[in-house]
Amino acid sequence: MLSAWRWWLPPAAVSLILILAFVDPFVGDWDALDYTVNALRGYPSSMALGRSLFIFYNHALYILAHTFFGLSPERAYLVFKYAVVAQAPLAVVACWTLARDLTHSHRAATVAALLVVSSPVFVLYSGQVMTDVPALLLLTVALIIHLRGLQQQRFWLVLVGAALLGAGVNLRETMVFMFPGWCLRRLFAAGRAAADCGWSFFRACCFWSLQARFSLTGFSSIRVIARLGTAGENQCARNRRFIRFPSASSCPG
């Protein structure tokens, strides 16, 4: 990979130049505003199934930036936006790697990466607080790991790829459409190797399903539990304000 930097570095550099040239000066689309507000609150988005993976890692970025650099909430969208910008060249490199693994050709992989870079949708959404580019990065990395697991007959790599695909469902729900294609590929694969890994593939599918199920409920459940834990304190504060307890000890806990 590193020895082939002359092939993947130019597309990645071109993508970064184009993205910085056309980066949105504001938050972006309405979706981006929804993500920004909910990332500040640390609460799942109203979009689709909540996209909690995207929301909560941006929330973590804001907490870190606010704690160490005093970032104000009104400028938090800059952190979220440039986190997406930073992921865009990585997505290009990941696309190059996947194409190289599939074609075994540096030239074909470079052409594939340049096709991604020349996409107006990719360039525009790389400069906004949107889930498209992070989902592309996670999807491509998951497919690279899964493909190498099949090629090298390493079942743990297949499981890691399945786990990333499952987690990606809660980054962007359209990643679930990779699952039917994944199944069809194994269904129409020919040869003894395809038959030998049938059971392993079935277990990976089960692992994918479990991971997707966790990603759809886990982050939200953690947040709900945290909110339930602070509900008593919030109610206590409201009671002090309006009812005026004689002392703080009058409030339980």
C-alpha positions in Angstrom: 0.0 0.0 0.0 2.6 2.6 1.0 4.9 1.5 -1.9 2.1 2.5 -4.3 1.7 6.0 -3.0 2.5 7.5 -6.4 -0.9 6.0 -7.6 -3.3 6.8 -4.8 -1.8 10.1 -3.5 -2.6 12.2 -6.6 -6.4 11.4 -6.5 -6.5 12.0 -2.8 -4.7 15.3 -3.2 -7.0 16.4 -6.0 -10.0 15.5 -4.0 -8.8 17.6 -1.1 -8.1 20.6 -3.3 -11.6 20.4 -4.9 -13.3 20.0 -1.6 -11.6 23.0 0.0 -12.4 25.0 -3.1 -16.1 24.2 -3.0 -16.6 23.8 0.7 -19.9 25.1 2.0 -19.3 28.3 4.0 -22.3 27.5 6.2 -23.7 24.3 7.8 -25.1 23.0 4.5 -28.4 21.3 3.7 -31.3 21.0 6.1 -30.1 17.6 7.1 -26.8 19.1 8.1 -28.6 21.5 10.4 -30.5 18.7 12.0 -27.3 16.7 12.5 -25.5 19.7 14.0 -28.3 20.6 16.5 -28.7 17.0 17.7 -24.9 16.4 17.9 -24.7 19.4 20.2 -27.6 17.9 22.3 -26.2 14.4 22.1 -29.5 13.0 21.0 -30.3 10.9 17.9 -31.4 12.7 14.8 -34.9 12.9 13.5 -33.7 11.6 10.2 -34.6 8.0 9.4 -33.5 5.6 12.2 -31.6 8.3 14.2 -28.1 7.9 12.7 -26.7 7.7 16.2 -23.2 6.6 15.2 -22.7 9.9 13.2 -24.4 12.0 15.9 -22.5 10.6 18.8 -19.0 10.7 17.4 -19.7 14.3 16.4 -21.0 14.9 19.9 -17.7 13.5 21.3 -15.7 15.8 19.0 -17.6 18.8 20.3 -17.1 17.8 23.9 -13.3 17.4 23.3 -13.1 20.7 21.4 -15.2 22.5 24.0 -13.2 21.1 26.9 -9.7 21.7 25.6 -10.1 24.7 23.3 -13.2 26.4 24.6 -15.2 26.0 21.4 -18.6 27.7 21.6 -21.7 25.9 20.5 -22.4 28.3 17.6 -19.1 27.4 16.0 -19.4 23.6 16.6 -20.6 23.1 13.0 -17.0 23.9 11.8 -15.7 20.9 13.7 -18.4 18.6 12.3 -17.9 20.0 8.8 -14.1 19.7 8.7 -14.2 16.2 10.2 -16.1 15.2 7.0 -13.6 17.1 4.9 -10.8 15.1 6.5 -12.5 11.8 5.8 -13.0 12.5 2.1 -9.4 11.9 1.0 -9.4 8.8 3.2 -12.5 7.6 1.3 -10.7 8.1 -2.0 -7.8 6.1 -0.8 -10.1 3.3 0.4 -11.9 3.3 -3.0 -8.5 3.0 -4.7 -7.5 0.1 -2.4 -10.8 -1.8 -3.0 -10.5 -1.4 -6.7 -6.8 -2.5 -6.6 -7.8 -5.6 -4.6 -10.5 -6.5 -7.1 -8.6 -5.8 -10.3 -5.0 -6.3 -9.2 -4.1 -3.3 -11.3 -2.8 0.0 -10.1 -4.0 1.8 -13.2 -7.5 0.5 -13.0 -7.6 1.5 -9.3 -6.4 5.0 -10.1 -9.1 5.4 -12.7 -11.7 4.2 -10.3 -10.5 6.7 -7.6 -10.5 9.6 -10.2 -14.1 8.7 -11.1 -15.0 9.1 -7.4 -13.1 12.4 -7.2 -14.8 13.8 -10.3 -18.3 13.2 -8.9 -20.0 16.6 -8.1 -22.0 14.9 -5.4 -18.9 13.6 -3.7 -17.2 17.0 -3.8 -20.2 19.0 -2.6 -21.2 16.6 0.2 -17.6 16.4 1.4 -17.8 20.0 2.4 -21.0 19.7 4.5 -22.1 18.1 7.7 -23.6 15.1 5.9 -23.4 11.3 6.4 -22.7 10.4 2.7 -18.9 10.6 2.8 -18.4 9.0 6.3 -20.7 6.2 5.1 -18.7 5.7 1.9 -15.5 5.5 3.9 -16.9 3.0 6.4 -18.6 0.9 3.7 -15.4 0.7 1.6 -13.2 -0.2 4.5 -15.7 -2.9 5.5 -15.7 -4.4 2.0 -11.9 -4.3 1.9 -11.6 -6.2 5.1 -14.4 -8.7 4.1 -12.8 -9.3 0.7 -9.4 -9.9 2.2 -10.9 -12.3 4.7 -12.4 -14.3 1.9 -9.2 -14.2 -0.2 -7.0 -15.2 2.7 -9.5 -17.6 4.3 -9.4 -15.7 7.6 -12.8 -15.9 9.2 -12.1 -13.2 11.8 -11.6 -10.7 9.0 -14.9 -11.7 7.6 -16.5 -11.0 11.0 -14.8 -7.6 11.3 -16.1 -6.7 7.9 -19.6 -7.9 8.9 -19.4 -5.9 12.1 -18.4 -2.7 10.3 -21.3 -3.1 7.8 -23.7 -3.7 10.6 -22.5 -0.6 12.5 -22.7 1.4 9.3 -26.5 0.9 9.1 -26.7 3.4 11.9 -24.4 5.8 10.1 -26.5 5.7 7.0 -29.4 3.3 6.5 -28.8 2.8 2.8 -25.8 0.6 3.8 -28.3 -2.2 4.5 -28.7 -2.6 0.8 -25.2 -4.0 0.6 -26.5 -7.1 2.5 -28.6 -8.6 -0.4 -25.7 -8.0 -2.8 -23.4 -9.7 -0.3 -25.8 -12.7 -0.2 -26.2 -12.9 -4.0 -22.5 -12.8 -4.5 -22.1 -15.9 -2.4 -25.1 -17.5 -4.0 -23.8 -17.3 -7.5 -20.1 -17.8 -6.6 -18.8 -21.0 -8.2 -16.1 -23.4 -7.1 -15.2 -25.4 -4.1 -14.0 -22.4 -2.2 -17.5 -20.9 -2.3 -19.0 -24.2 -0.9 -16.4 -24.5 1.8 -17.0 -21.1 3.2 -20.8 -21.4 3.2 -21.1 -22.1 6.9 -18.6 -19.3 7.7 -20.6 -17.0 5.5 -23.8 -17.9 7.4 -22.2 -17.2 10.7 -20.9 -13.8 9.3 -24.5 -13.0 8.2 -25.8 -13.7 11.7 -23.0 -11.5 13.2 -23.9 -8.8 10.7 -27.5 -8.9 11.7 -26.7 -8.8 15.5 -24.3 -5.8 14.9 -26.9 -4.0 12.9 -29.5 -4.6 15.6 -27.2 -3.3 18.2 -26.3 -0.3 16.2 -30.0 0.6 15.7 -30.8 0.4 19.4 -27.6 0.5 21.4 -26.5 4.1 21.1 -30.1 5.3 21.7 -30.5 3.0 24.7 -27.3 4.3 26.3 -28.4 7.8 25.8 -31.9 7.1 27.2 -30.4 5.4 30.3 -28.1 8.4 30.8 -31.1 10.8 30.6 -33.1 8.6 33.0 -30.2 8.8 35.5 -30.2 12.6 35.4 -34.0 13.0 35.4 -34.2 13.1 39.2 -31.6 15.8 39.4 -33.3 17.9 36.8 -36.7 17.6 38.6 -35.0 18.5 41.8 -33.6 21.6 40.3 -37.0 22.6 38.9 -38.6 22.0 42.4 -36.0 24.2 44.1 -36.7 27.0 41.6 -40.5 27.0 41.8 -41.4 25.4 45.1 -38.4 26.6 47.1 -37.4 23.7 49.3 -36.2 24.7 52.7 -32.8 23.2 52.0 -31.0 21.1 49.5 -31.3 18.1 51.8 -35.0 18.1 51.2 -34.4 16.7 47.7 -33.7 12.9 47.5 -30.2 11.9 46.7 
